[in-house]
Amino acid sequence: MTQNRSAWIFAWALLVPAILYVLVIVAWPLVETFRLSFTNASLRRTVDYVGWRNYEKIFDADFLEIIIRTFTWTFFSVLLKMLIGTFGAVLLNCAVPGRHLFRLLTMPPWIVPMAIGIFMWGWMYNGQFGMISGLLQRFGIVDGPVAFLAYGNTAYWSTIVTDVWIGVPMVTIYFLAAIQSIPRDLYEAAWTDGASRWMRFRRITLPLMAPAIITMSMLSLIATFNSFDIIWILTQGGPSGSTTTMIIDTYSTAIGSKKYGEGAARAVVICLFLSLFCVAYFRMTRKLAMA
Amino acid sequence: MAKIFKINKTSTMIDRYSWYELIGIYAGIALFLFFMLAPFIEGFLVSLKPLSQLFSSPYSFWPENGSFRAYWTMWESVPQFGWYIFNSLLISTVATLIVLVLVVPAAYAFARFKFKGMALVLGAFLAVSMFSGAVLLIPLFRLMRTLGLLNTYFAMIVPGAAFLIPSAIWLLRTYMMRIPIELNEAAYMDGASQFYTFRRVILPIARPGIIVVAIMTFIGAYAQQFIFALTFNSKTEYMPLPVGLYAYFGKQEVIWNELMAASFVGIAPALVIIFFLQRYLVGGLTAGAIKQ
């Protein structure tokens, strides 16, 4: 097809509405966040520039702790998603009766409104009457009721488990597609040579899945780093800050305390980390595409 | 013939499991699915239990004297429930329409034309999905306030739609790239304009892909209404389901069986979609996830 001048105009004309929309709703707010982070914006009408003061204010021991917590929380969540997702994908790939139904049954956590799934977890974590505490007592693993969301340590892990629960279906289905795109001849050749099932998994499935695992862990890292709903609904960052990640911290500063300037400074720090992840992700996918 | 037979034999032999392997596989799948479905099973059983049984120790898994009463009484305890569902559906529908109007032309442009700068724009679109709404909340909040859109449907629809655009573009672009370019060439030979080709040749062929994208976007919009609705709207009559129920969740005296009953009614549309459109879903979901 001749790509002449009118084609050029036509192509860009098709793109302009989407570009404009994203510019106004995403790009401009992004720039505005940077600008506001140098101001004392709040509910008041006047907005003054305060230089680096917001950044000086937020960089203390507490904020460092929040950053470290965000990274450990994200790390454990992504790690568990990848492990459970691989486990699920390998099992669902087995040619056993009922596999189509099983694949379908992994999807609900992903498809239903996130908040509603989280409400259900909220009940399960309930100390007096919830299922987890109840079953643990029934089997004699704990003596009394455990209110999972009332203590820092258990709340931290409870929010991770719920985040993993929501993330696993997508990871599983994606890994399953990756496994199914591996040529069958490889398995048949290995089988003819007498390789055991475990050997075939170690030497064929896992290496050929590796690009999918890398891609997915990067995407998952970015999504998990941005996770808001789960922690906000279950604990609002509590008890005493033990589940406060950077997103939660920014939200409570900006929307809760109405300190827009300071909140924007916190958001900028998140943006810097996200940009790093973004660059890493694009580089990695390019490397994978070339390999 | 003999060769085909041999391959088939190998294919079936390789999939034959010994009895202990079968037990292992089914046990593993059971464990995995239990984790995925436990909250739903528990939530459903809770919705059947009378309150007196819910708040009693020791914990009992099965409902005694279970009934569907909560499914009737919830309509009185949550008087706005019907509105919440309506709002959720309305917000998702309008967001989906906005996304389609923007994404269908854009995806076609990305799939068919390779002009300088377009790869960069595509990369920028994908980068959008990396930033969540939470990060941009402050300027968006000020923008909505300035435009006087706080406490309206628009405040929940407009920002939400932006974050659904990247994966929709990606999914539809992948689909449209499979449409043979010869169709464009033939239309060009016949003297059709670019717009006519797009409108009369490409769009009808791309319809199945557009439907998949519409379903995926709708599900995304239905599943993720929380942060914007929580922050930009405080009017009960405009609240979508998740935020409407969240208000009850936050109360001291949570009527759990009714909350769970309401949740189940609220997720019913999503579950219906899963069962009827599963064929499209798996392809759509995985293609949407591959962003490279």
Interface residues (C-beta under 8 A of the other chain):
Chain A: M1 T2 Q3 S6 A7 W8 F10 A11 W12 L14 L15 P17 A18 I19 Y21 V22 I25 V26 W28 P29 L30 E32 T33 L36 A41 I84 F87 G88 L91 L92 C94 A95 V96 F102 R103 L104 L105 T106 M107 P108 P109 W110 I111 V112 P113 M114 A115 I116 G117 F119 M120 W121 G122 W123 M124 Q128 F129 G130 M131 S133 G134 L135 Q137 R138 P145 W165 V168 P169 M170 I173 Y174 A177 R184 Y187 E188 W191 T192 R197 T215 M216 L219 I222 N226 F228 D229 W232 I233 I247 T250 Y251 A254 I255 Y260 G263 A264 A267 I270 C271 L274 F277 C278 Y281 F282 T285 L288 A289
Chain B: I7 T10 S11 M13 I14 D15 Y17 E21 L22 I25 Y26 G28 I29 F32 L33 F35 M36 L37 A38 P39 F40 E42 G43 V46 L54 F55 S56 S57 P58 Y59 S60 F61 S88 I98 V101 L102 V103 P105 A106 Y108 A109 F110 R112 F113 K114 F115 M118 V121 G123 A124 F125 A127 V128 M130 F131 S132 A134 V135 L136 L137 I138 P139 L140 F141 R142 L143 V158 P159 A161 A162 F163 I165 I169 I181 N184 E185 Y188 Q194 F195 F198 I219 Y222 A223 Q224 Q225 F226 I227 L230 T231 L241 P242 V243 L245 Y246 F249 W256 L259 M260 S263 G266 I267 A270 L271 I273 I274 F275 Q278 L281 V282 L285 T286 A289 I290 K291 Q292
